[in-house]
Amino acid sequence: MTKFSIIGILCLLMATISFGQNSEYEMKGNDKEITADFLTSYYDQTGNNGAVTGGVGTEELQDYASMLVVNVPLDSINAINVTVGADYYTSASTDNINSRVSSASSKDLRAYGTIGYTRKKLKQGTTYGVKANFSTEYDYTSISGGLSFAKEFNEGNSELSLNAQAFFDTWEPFFPQELRGEVSVPTTERQSYNFQATYSQVINRRMQFSISSEAILMKGLLSTPFHRVYFANQTLPDIERLPDSRLKIPIGLRLNIFPTDAFILRTYYRYYFDDWGLRAHSMSLEVPFKISTSLTVSPFYRFHTQNQADYFAPFAVHTSDEIFYTSDFDLSELSSHKVGLGVKIAPLYGVGRTKVPFTKKVFTFKSIDVRGAYYQRSTGLNAFIVSLGLSFGMK
């Protein structure tokens, strides 16, 4: 069975289940509330397999990220969603692009924005959406567009959703300092085409599940121009060389169980494979439980394991007569563990409320969500992340 046939069979099965149903059910329209969610996080990473220096050397990195998501319902069927964000990072690894330490490559800022529009047909139980995105960083710019479709049926207990998105990226290649003028890349562009199908089902009041599958086709410059590769048979390194196409297929299963009203078991499994020879399994468990009506504590754990991609080898193992090569340990054989805890404060009437001057609207500070996690990988990479989420509403 081919990779495309797996996706096709899954989508056909979902569509058959979905559109074979007839119901007088009318889906719920948009709430009148304008919502805004603000998320900020800090990420700190250490390791000794930096791809910039050929699979050896520091992977130290710190990232500061912030994002704002605003959803504005225009009426019961139309809504606009806007997302803006920025990531600022400092990296000892990319600083090694140049031989001079503390160069301009040691830090960077990525900014991005997305605007989306959705429209519901309440009697048909369908939602249509369109969105556009722009992202920029010091060495690339990206624009993308997407379409979405969702249909509720079985009195709202089942849903089929389809999403398609295309990304068009342009690189400004930065090469390792000692290789400038000696190396080049065949293209500075990359295109990615994503299609995802998800089927969700409420089994009963205490159990829900979903199955999703995605096909991701990437073409163009898929290697990173400033990653070095060192060889067993020569002293001078080269830049990373990888194929100009890649097909990635993740398949995910999610099951949520509500044993009591006080806590939930959220389980997830994903199988991933691609045509670079990579195979991976990911499993996660999160157990939110209510300490009180306003306080929820959520311990979580994630395990991931993968084999080695076809084109990976560590420092000075590749030979220069190979066509493709990388020493990026993200493509190596590895396993990882992520463990953490989330704390959410969400009182029934919000953390705070106030009337908006000169209007009849009420502004509500709805919730505070704090999460922290520790990540450990078998390659020696370790990381810590902490995030703060704030949720607001006005109606």
Stockholm file with secondary structure:
# STOCKHOLM 1.0

chainA/1-395         MTKFSIIGILCLLMATISFGQNSEYEMKGNDKEITADFLTSYYDQTGNNGAVTGGVGTEELQDYASMLVVNVPLDSINAINVTVGADYYTSASTDNINSRVSSASSKDLRAYGTIGYTRKKLKQGTTYGVKANFSTEYDYTSISGGLSFAKEFNEGNSELSLNAQAFFDTWEPFFPQELRGEVSVPTTERQSYNFQATYSQVINRRMQFSISSEAILMKGLLSTPFHRVYFANQTLPDIERLPDSRLKIPIGLRLNIFPTDAFILRTYYRYYFDDWGLRAHSMSLEVPFKISTSLTVSPFYRFHTQNQADYFAPFAVHTSDEIFYTSDFDLSELSSHKVGLGVKIAPLYGVGRTKVPFTKKVFTFKSIDVRGAYYQRSTGLNAFIVSLGLSFGMK
#=GR chainA/1-395 SS CCHHHHHHHHHHHHHHHHHTCCCCCCCCCCCSCEEEEEEEEEEEEECSBCGGGTSCBCCCEEEEEEEEEEEEECSSSEEEEEEEEEEEEEETTGGGGSSSSSCGGGEEEEEEEEEEEEEEETTTTEEEEEEEEEEEETTEEEEEEEEEEEEEETTTTEEEEEEEEEEEEEECCCCCGGGTTTCCCSCSEEEEEEEEEEEEEEEETTEEEEEEEEEEEEEECCSCTTCEECBSSCSSCEECBCCSEEEEEEEEEEEEECSSSSBCEEEEEEEEEETTSCEEEEEEEECCEESSSSEEEEEEEEEEEECCCTTBCCTTTBCTTCSCBBCCGGGSSEEEEEEEEEEEECCTTCSEEEECTTSSCEEEEEEEEEEEEEEEETTSCEEEEEEEEEEEEEC
#=GC SS_cons         CCHHHHHHHHHHHHHHHHHTCCCCCCCCCCCSCEEEEEEEEEEEEECSBCGGGTSCBCCCEEEEEEEEEEEEECSSSEEEEEEEEEEEEEETTGGGGSSSSSCGGGEEEEEEEEEEEEEEETTTTEEEEEEEEEEEETTEEEEEEEEEEEEEETTTTEEEEEEEEEEEEEECCCCCGGGTTTCCCSCSEEEEEEEEEEEEEEEETTEEEEEEEEEEEEEECCSCTTCEECBSSCSSCEECBCCSEEEEEEEEEEEEECSSSSBCEEEEEEEEEETTSCEEEEEEEECCEESSSSEEEEEEEEEEEECCCTTBCCTTTBCTTCSCBBCCGGGSSEEEEEEEEEEEECCTTCSEEEECTTSSCEEEEEEEEEEEEEEEETTSCEEEEEEEEEEEEEC
//
